[in-house]
Amino acid sequence: MSYEGETLDACGLQVDLSEIAIVAVSGSGPNVCGHLILYTPSRGGFYFHVTDVYGYPHYMNASQYQRYLREDHKHEFLRRTLMLPDPRSAELYLESILSEDWTWGILPHNCVSFCEEVIHAGGAEWSSYSNCPVIATDVPQHEVSQFLQTLQGELYRLYGAPR
């Protein structure tokens, strides 16, 4: 099993969420959409995300994030910084959702919506027009092309269509 991060086992994150970033990384296995992670540079840097179909969200420090990328064979392709006008509310909300089971809903309730909820709790307006990170963020053209090629290949495979 690959490394996904740690689960929160005590109250009190004590991180400053006034500056955050959404971090888009490549997907795993059949996931052609990629994955979105919330980052704060506070206290050396922390990353927060949801990965399980049903389970607690995870967090990682900077070195654990590097382990996650390495063991899951992922690469980061976008990091977009945002400022939150109400970082304390975002922190309280993040701590709350880290302590509850998260049910992954593929596209409607996934890693993108996890990030959106924390950002909205912090008083910012960022949201994606798609819950697929590869097309929900300002992604480099190479990543979009790779996504479309993989999607096309999967559609051909799924429907058994000749190429």
Secondary structure in CASP SS format (residue, H / E / C, confidence):
PFRMAT SS
TARGET T0000
AUTHOR 0000-0000-0000
METHOD secondary structure of the structure
MODEL  1
M C 1.00
S C 1.00
Y C 1.00
E C 1.00
G C 1.00
E E 1.00
T C 1.00
L C 1.00
D C 1.00
A C 1.00
C C 1.00
G C 1.00
L C 1.00
Q C 1.00
V C 1.00
D C 1.00
L C 1.00
S C 1.00
E E 1.00
I E 1.00
A E 1.00
I E 1.00
V E 1.00
A E 1.00
V E 1.00
S C 1.00
G C 1.00
S C 1.00
G C 1.00
P C 1.00
N C 1.00
V C 1.00
C C 1.00
G C 1.00
H E 1.00
L E 1.00
I E 1.00
L E 1.00
Y E 1.00
T E 1.00
P C 1.00
S H 1.00
R H 1.00
G H 1.00
G C 1.00
F E 1.00
Y E 1.00
F E 1.00
H E 1.00
V C 1.00
T C 1.00
D C 1.00
V C 1.00
Y E 1.00
G E 1.00
Y C 1.00
P C 1.00
H E 1.00
Y E 1.00
M E 1.00
N E 1.00
A H 1.00
S H 1.00
Q H 1.00
Y H 1.00
Q H 1.00
R H 1.00
Y H 1.00
L H 1.00
R H 1.00
E H 1.00
D C 1.00
H C 1.00
K C 1.00
H C 1.00
E E 1.00
F E 1.00
L E 1.00
R E 1.00
R E 1.00
T E 1.00
L E 1.00
M E 1.00
L C 1.00
P C 1.00
D C 1.00
P H 1.00
R H 1.00
S H 1.00
A H 1.00
E H 1.00
L H 1.00
Y H 1.00
L H 1.00
E H 1.00
S H 1.00
I H 1.00
L H 1.00
S C 1.00
E C 1.00
D C 1.00
W E 1.00
T E 1.00
W C 1.00
G C 1.00
I C 1.00
L C 1.00
P C 1.00
H C 1.00
N C 1.00
C H 1.00
V H 1.00
S H 1.00
F H 1.00
C H 1.00
E H 1.00
E H 1.00
V H 1.00
I H 1.00
H H 1.00
A H 1.00
G C 1.00
G C 1.00
A C 1.00
E C 1.00
W C 1.00
S C 1.00
S C 1.00
Y C 1.00
S C 1.00
N C 1.00
C C 1.00
P H 1.00
V H 1.00
I H 1.00
A H 1.00
T C 1.00
D C 1.00
V C 1.00
P C 1.00
Q H 1.00
H H 1.00
E H 1.00
V H 1.00
S H 1.00
Q H 1.00
F H 1.00
L H 1.00
Q H 1.00
T H 1.00
L H 1.00
Q H 1.00
G H 1.00
E H 1.00
L H 1.00
Y H 1.00
R H 1.00
L H 1.00
Y H 1.00
G C 1.00
A C 1.00
P C 1.00
R C 1.00
END
